[in-house]
Amino acid sequence: MSIEENKKLVRRYCEEVFDQGNVDLIDEFLAPDPSYGPDYLENFKRKFAKSRAALSDVSFDIEDMIAEDDKVVVRGTYSAIHDRGE
């Protein structure tokens, strides 16, 4: 992938997973890592969905995005209102 494609992918992750809470897309963006255990990805999705369900007015605003080779770094502001659930 090109640097611009990588940046587009990270931007999409921020918008669709963080902002919109689309947990089903996590499989598309993250790969299982055996060093974290066999159920790592499923546990991550479950915990993410639980914490996301307690929030409204979620927004991840990207302030800076820097990319080189196959790496992308984002600096941003994550804001939400904790008004539901735990």
ChimeraX commands (.cxc) that place a marker at each C-alpha (Angstrom):
marker #1 position 0.00,0.00,0.00 radius 0.5
marker #1 position 1.09,3.54,-0.62 radius 0.5
marker #1 position 1.53,6.09,2.15 radius 0.5
marker #1 position -1.70,7.81,1.09 radius 0.5
marker #1 position -3.60,4.51,1.12 radius 0.5
marker #1 position -2.29,3.76,4.62 radius 0.5
marker #1 position -3.38,7.19,5.83 radius 0.5
marker #1 position -6.81,6.72,4.27 radius 0.5
marker #1 position -7.14,3.35,6.04 radius 0.5
marker #1 position -6.26,4.84,9.43 radius 0.5
marker #1 position -8.64,7.76,8.88 radius 0.5
marker #1 position -11.40,5.28,8.03 radius 0.5
marker #1 position -10.66,3.30,11.23 radius 0.5
marker #1 position -10.94,6.46,13.30 radius 0.5
marker #1 position -14.20,7.49,11.64 radius 0.5
marker #1 position -16.00,4.16,11.37 radius 0.5
marker #1 position -14.79,2.33,14.47 radius 0.5
marker #1 position -14.17,5.14,16.99 radius 0.5
marker #1 position -16.71,7.73,15.84 radius 0.5
marker #1 position -19.49,5.42,14.66 radius 0.5
marker #1 position -18.78,2.48,16.96 radius 0.5
marker #1 position -18.86,-0.13,14.19 radius 0.5
marker #1 position -17.28,-3.02,16.10 radius 0.5
marker #1 position -17.80,-5.44,13.20 radius 0.5
marker #1 position -15.16,-3.57,11.18 radius 0.5
marker #1 position -12.43,-4.27,13.74 radius 0.5
marker #1 position -11.72,-7.61,12.04 radius 0.5
marker #1 position -11.03,-5.72,8.82 radius 0.5
marker #1 position -8.45,-3.46,10.47 radius 0.5
marker #1 position -6.75,-5.56,13.15 radius 0.5
marker #1 position -5.07,-8.92,12.84 radius 0.5
marker #1 position -5.04,-11.53,15.60 radius 0.5
marker #1 position -1.76,-11.50,17.53 radius 0.5
marker #1 position -0.90,-14.91,19.04 radius 0.5
marker #1 position 1.39,-13.27,21.61 radius 0.5
marker #1 position -1.73,-11.77,23.26 radius 0.5
marker #1 position -3.54,-15.12,23.38 radius 0.5
marker #1 position -5.93,-16.90,21.06 radius 0.5
marker #1 position -9.03,-14.88,22.01 radius 0.5
marker #1 position -7.37,-11.46,22.02 radius 0.5
marker #1 position -9.30,-9.98,19.10 radius 0.5
marker #1 position -12.70,-11.21,20.31 radius 0.5
marker #1 position -11.98,-9.93,23.83 radius 0.5
marker #1 position -10.88,-6.57,22.42 radius 0.5
marker #1 position -14.08,-6.25,20.38 radius 0.5
marker #1 position -16.26,-7.20,23.36 radius 0.5
marker #1 position -14.56,-4.69,25.68 radius 0.5
marker #1 position -14.59,-1.97,23.03 radius 0.5
marker #1 position -18.32,-2.49,22.37 radius 0.5
marker #1 position -19.10,-2.41,26.10 radius 0.5
marker #1 position -17.21,0.83,26.71 radius 0.5
marker #1 position -18.54,2.40,23.49 radius 0.5
marker #1 position -22.14,1.59,24.49 radius 0.5
marker #1 position -21.74,3.84,27.55 radius 0.5
marker #1 position -20.88,6.88,25.41 radius 0.5
marker #1 position -22.78,9.35,23.28 radius 0.5
marker #1 position -21.64,12.28,21.14 radius 0.5
marker #1 position -18.41,10.44,20.33 radius 0.5
marker #1 position -15.87,12.24,18.21 radius 0.5
marker #1 position -12.26,11.54,17.31 radius 0.5
marker #1 position -10.78,14.60,15.66 radius 0.5
marker #1 position -7.49,14.00,13.90 radius 0.5
marker #1 position -5.10,16.87,14.60 radius 0.5
marker #1 position -2.02,15.47,12.82 radius 0.5
marker #1 position -1.30,12.41,10.72 radius 0.5
marker #1 position 2.25,11.46,9.85 radius 0.5
marker #1 position 3.12,8.51,7.62 radius 0.5
marker #1 position 6.34,6.92,6.48 radius 0.5
marker #1 position 6.75,3.57,4.75 radius 0.5
marker #1 position 4.07,1.31,6.27 radius 0.5
marker #1 position 3.63,3.26,9.51 radius 0.5
marker #1 position 1.01,5.90,10.34 radius 0.5
marker #1 position 0.91,7.98,13.52 radius 0.5
marker #1 position -2.14,9.98,14.55 radius 0.5
marker #1 position -2.42,12.73,17.13 radius 0.5
marker #1 position -5.98,13.57,17.89 radius 0.5
marker #1 position -8.63,14.51,20.38 radius 0.5
marker #1 position -11.15,11.91,21.49 radius 0.5
marker #1 position -14.23,13.28,23.16 radius 0.5
marker #1 position -17.50,11.78,24.31 radius 0.5
marker #1 position -20.19,12.04,26.94 radius 0.5
marker #1 position -20.33,9.16,29.41 radius 0.5
marker #1 position -24.04,8.97,30.00 radius 0.5
marker #1 position -25.09,5.34,29.70 radius 0.5
marker #1 position -24.17,2.01,31.23 radius 0.5
marker #1 position -21.16,1.48,33.46 radius 0.5
marker link #1:1,2 radius 0.2
marker link #1:2,3 radius 0.2
marker link #1:3,4 radius 0.2
marker link #1:4,5 radius 0.2
marker link #1:5,6 radius 0.2
marker link #1:6,7 radius 0.2
marker link #1:7,8 radius 0.2
marker link #1:8,9 radius 0.2
marker link #1:9,10 radius 0.2
marker link #1:10,11 radius 0.2
marker link #1:11,12 radius 0.2
marker link #1:12,13 radius 0.2
marker link #1:13,14 radius 0.2
marker link #1:14,15 radius 0.2
marker link #1:15,16 radius 0.2
marker link #1:16,17 radius 0.2
marker link #1:17,18 radius 0.2
marker link #1:18,19 radius 0.2
marker link #1:19,20 radius 0.2
marker link #1:20,21 radius 0.2
marker link #1:21,22 radius 0.2
marker link #1:22,23 radius 0.2
marker link #1:23,24 radius 0.2
marker link #1:24,25 radius 0.2
marker link #1:25,26 radius 0.2
marker link #1:26,27 radius 0.2
marker link #1:27,28 radius 0.2
marker link #1:28,29 radius 0.2
marker link #1:29,30 radius 0.2
marker link #1:30,31 radius 0.2
marker link #1:31,32 radius 0.2
marker link #1:32,33 radius 0.2
marker link #1:33,34 radius 0.2
marker link #1:34,35 radius 0.2
marker link #1:35,36 radius 0.2
marker link #1:36,37 radius 0.2
marker link #1:37,38 radius 0.2
marker link #1:38,39 radius 0.2
marker link #1:39,40 radius 0.2
marker link #1:40,41 radius 0.2
marker link #1:41,42 radius 0.2
marker link #1:42,43 radius 0.2
marker link #1:43,44 radius 0.2
marker link #1:44,45 radius 0.2
marker link #1:45,46 radius 0.2
marker link #1:46,47 radius 0.2
marker link #1:47,48 radius 0.2
marker link #1:48,49 radius 0.2
marker link #1:49,50 radius 0.2
marker link #1:50,51 radius 0.2
marker link #1:51,52 radius 0.2
marker link #1:52,53 radius 0.2
marker link #1:53,54 radius 0.2
marker link #1:54,55 radius 0.2
marker link #1:55,56 radius 0.2
marker link #1:56,57 radius 0.2
marker link #1:57,58 radius 0.2
marker link #1:58,59 radius 0.2
marker link #1:59,60 radius 0.2
marker link #1:60,61 radius 0.2
marker link #1:61,62 radius 0.2
marker link #1:62,63 radius 0.2
marker link #1:63,64 radius 0.2
marker link #1:64,65 radius 0.2
marker link #1:65,66 radius 0.2
marker link #1:66,67 radius 0.2
marker link #1:67,68 radius 0.2
marker link #1:68,69 radius 0.2
marker link #1:69,70 radius 0.2
marker link #1:70,71 radius 0.2
marker link #1:71,72 radius 0.2
marker link #1:72,73 radius 0.2
marker link #1:73,74 radius 0.2
marker link #1:74,75 radius 0.2
marker link #1:75,76 radius 0.2
marker link #1:76,77 radius 0.2
marker link #1:77,78 radius 0.2
marker link #1:78,79 radius 0.2
marker link #1:79,80 radius 0.2
marker link #1:80,81 radius 0.2
marker link #1:81,82 radius 0.2
marker link #1:82,83 radius 0.2
marker link #1:83,84 radius 0.2
marker link #1:84,85 radius 0.2
marker link #1:85,86 radius 0.2
view
